[in-house]
Amino acid sequence: QVQLVESGGGRVEPGKSLKLSCVASGSLAGITVLGWYRQVPGHERELVAQLAGSGRADYSDSVKGRFSISRDTTKNILYLQMDSLMPEDTATYYCNADRQTYYRGSWHRDRDFVAIWGQGTLVTVSS
């Protein structure tokens, strides 16, 4: 059973940086992507960035050029470096482990696989 634990959230001023971490414990066999999502109360959870085992990284348009996803495979830690933070980045950020395949220009979930989520870490960007 995989468990994901996020950390690194907090309150920062606009323009500043934060780095989120997600420690994955347990076997990651069968998992093909690790990602970061975020959610604001009253809104759906949205993809921020995800990283495939192949090394392919994808970002939402709203964070492209400002956020960077990476992974320390020796320690099973997923990171999200967030630079030039804006108030609209305020959200709870969730780590995700899933089984997806990339073909024909898009990602496709394995519907028989139950995605795994962390408990979330709150990021507040405010002056």
C-alpha positions as a Markdown table, in Angstrom:
| # | Residue | x | y | z |
|---|---|---|---|---|
| 1 | Gln | 0.0 | 0.0 | 0.0 |
| 2 | Val | 1.5 | 3.3 | -1.1 |
| 3 | Gln | 1.2 | 6.3 | 1.2 |
| 4 | Leu | 1.9 | 9.9 | 0.2 |
| 5 | Val | 2.8 | 12.6 | 2.7 |
| 6 | Glu | 3.2 | 16.2 | 1.6 |
| 7 | Ser | 5.0 | 19.0 | 3.3 |
| 8 | Gly | 6.4 | 22.4 | 2.6 |
| 9 | Gly | 3.2 | 24.5 | 2.4 |
| 10 | Gly | 2.9 | 27.8 | 4.2 |
| 11 | Arg | 2.2 | 31.5 | 3.7 |
| 12 | Val | 4.4 | 33.6 | 1.4 |
| 13 | Glu | 4.2 | 36.9 | -0.3 |
| 14 | Pro | 3.6 | 37.3 | -4.0 |
| 15 | Gly | 6.7 | 36.9 | -6.0 |
| 16 | Lys | 8.3 | 34.6 | -3.5 |
| 17 | Ser | 9.1 | 30.8 | -3.8 |
| 18 | Leu | 8.1 | 27.6 | -2.0 |
| 19 | Lys | 9.2 | 24.0 | -2.5 |
| 20 | Leu | 6.8 | 21.2 | -1.7 |
| 21 | Ser | 7.8 | 17.7 | -1.0 |
| 22 | Cys | 5.9 | 14.4 | -1.1 |
| 23 | Val | 7.4 | 11.3 | 0.4 |
| 24 | Ala | 6.1 | 8.1 | -1.0 |
| 25 | Ser | 6.3 | 5.0 | 1.1 |
| 26 | Gly | 5.5 | 1.5 | 0.0 |
| 27 | Ser | 5.9 | -0.2 | -3.3 |
| 28 | Leu | 5.4 | 2.0 | -6.4 |
| 29 | Ala | 5.1 | -1.0 | -8.7 |
| 30 | Gly | 2.5 | -0.3 | -11.3 |
| 31 | Ile | 2.5 | 3.4 | -10.8 |
| 32 | Thr | 3.5 | 5.3 | -13.9 |
| 33 | Val | 3.1 | 8.9 | -13.0 |
| 34 | Leu | 3.5 | 11.1 | -9.9 |
| 35 | Gly | 1.9 | 14.5 | -9.8 |
| 36 | Trp | 0.7 | 17.5 | -8.0 |
| 37 | Tyr | -2.8 | 18.8 | -8.0 |
| 38 | Arg | -4.4 | 21.7 | -6.2 |
| 39 | Gln | -7.8 | 22.6 | -5.0 |
| 40 | Val | -9.6 | 25.7 | -3.8 |
| 41 | Pro | -12.8 | 25.4 | -1.7 |
| 42 | Gly | -15.8 | 25.2 | -4.0 |
| 43 | His | -13.7 | 24.3 | -7.0 |
| 44 | Glu | -12.6 | 21.0 | -8.6 |
| 45 | Arg | -9.2 | 19.6 | -8.0 |
| 46 | Glu | -6.9 | 20.5 | -10.9 |
| 47 | Leu | -3.7 | 19.2 | -12.2 |
| 48 | Val | -0.7 | 21.4 | -11.6 |
| 49 | Ala | 2.2 | 19.1 | -12.9 |
| 50 | Gln | 2.9 | 15.5 | -13.3 |
| 51 | Leu | 6.0 | 13.5 | -14.0 |
| 52 | Ala | 6.1 | 10.1 | -15.7 |
| 53 | Gly | 8.6 | 7.4 | -15.1 |
| 54 | Ser | 9.9 | 8.0 | -18.7 |
| 55 | Gly | 10.9 | 11.5 | -17.6 |
| 56 | Arg | 8.1 | 13.3 | -19.4 |
| 57 | Ala | 6.8 | 16.3 | -17.4 |
| 58 | Asp | 3.6 | 18.1 | -18.0 |
| 59 | Tyr | 2.4 | 21.4 | -16.5 |
| 60 | Ser | -0.9 | 23.3 | -16.5 |
| 61 | Asp | -0.7 | 26.5 | -18.6 |
| 62 | Ser | -1.2 | 28.6 | -15.4 |
| 63 | Val | 2.1 | 27.4 | -13.9 |
| 64 | Lys | 4.2 | 26.7 | -16.9 |
| 65 | Gly | 7.5 | 28.6 | -16.6 |
| 66 | Arg | 7.1 | 29.2 | -12.9 |
| 67 | Phe | 6.8 | 25.7 | -11.4 |
| 68 | Ser | 9.1 | 22.8 | -11.8 |
| 69 | Ile | 8.4 | 19.1 | -10.8 |
| 70 | Ser | 11.2 | 16.7 | -10.0 |
| 71 | Arg | 11.8 | 13.5 | -8.2 |
| 72 | Asp | 14.5 | 11.9 | -6.1 |
| 73 | Thr | 14.2 | 8.3 | -7.1 |
| 74 | Thr | 16.6 | 7.1 | -4.4 |
| 75 | Lys | 14.5 | 8.5 | -1.7 |
| 76 | Asn | 11.1 | 8.3 | -3.4 |
| 77 | Ile | 10.4 | 12.0 | -2.9 |
| 78 | Leu | 8.5 | 14.1 | -5.4 |
| 79 | Tyr | 9.1 | 17.9 | -5.4 |
| 80 | Leu | 7.3 | 20.9 | -6.7 |
| 81 | Gln | 9.5 | 24.0 | -6.9 |
| 82 | Met | 7.1 | 27.0 | -7.1 |
| 83 | Asp | 8.6 | 30.4 | -8.1 |
| 84 | Ser | 7.1 | 33.7 | -8.8 |
| 85 | Leu | 4.1 | 32.8 | -6.7 |
| 86 | Met | 0.8 | 34.7 | -7.3 |
| 87 | Pro | -2.3 | 35.0 | -5.1 |
| 88 | Glu | -4.2 | 32.8 | -7.5 |
| 89 | Asp | -1.8 | 30.0 | -6.6 |
| 90 | Thr | -3.4 | 29.9 | -3.2 |
| 91 | Ala | -4.8 | 26.4 | -2.7 |
| 92 | Thr | -4.3 | 23.1 | -1.0 |
| 93 | Tyr | -1.8 | 21.1 | -2.9 |
| 94 | Tyr | -2.1 | 17.3 | -3.2 |
| 95 | Cys | 0.4 | 14.7 | -4.2 |
| 96 | Asn | -0.9 | 12.0 | -6.5 |
| 97 | Ala | 0.3 | 8.6 | -7.7 |
| 98 | Asp | -1.5 | 7.1 | -10.7 |
| 99 | Arg | -1.3 | 4.7 | -13.6 |
| 100 | Gln | -1.6 | 6.5 | -16.9 |
| 101 | Thr | -0.3 | 6.0 | -20.4 |
| 102 | Tyr | 0.6 | 8.7 | -22.9 |
| 103 | Tyr | -0.4 | 8.1 | -26.4 |
| 104 | Arg | -2.0 | 10.0 | -29.2 |
| 105 | Gly | -1.0 | 13.3 | -27.6 |
| 106 | Ser | -2.7 | 12.9 | -24.3 |
| 107 | Trp | -2.7 | 11.0 | -21.0 |
| 108 | His | -5.1 | 8.1 | -20.5 |
| 109 | Arg | -5.9 | 6.7 | -17.0 |
| 110 | Asp | -6.1 | 3.0 | -16.3 |
| 111 | Arg | -9.7 | 2.9 | -15.0 |
| 112 | Asp | -9.0 | -0.3 | -13.0 |
| 113 | Phe | -6.4 | 1.5 | -10.9 |
| 114 | Val | -7.4 | 3.5 | -7.9 |
| 115 | Ala | -5.3 | 6.7 | -7.8 |
| 116 | Ile | -3.5 | 7.4 | -4.5 |
| 117 | Trp | -3.6 | 10.8 | -2.8 |
| 118 | Gly | -1.8 | 12.5 | 0.0 |
| 119 | Gln | -3.6 | 14.5 | 2.7 |
| 120 | Gly | -2.6 | 17.9 | 1.2 |
| 121 | Thr | -0.6 | 20.9 | 2.2 |
| 122 | Leu | -1.9 | 24.4 | 2.2 |
| 123 | Val | -0.2 | 27.2 | 0.3 |
| 124 | Thr | -1.3 | 30.7 | 0.8 |
| 125 | Val | 0.1 | 33.6 | -1.3 |
| 126 | Ser | -0.8 | 36.9 | 0.2 |
| 127 | Ser | 0.8 | 40.2 | 1.1 |
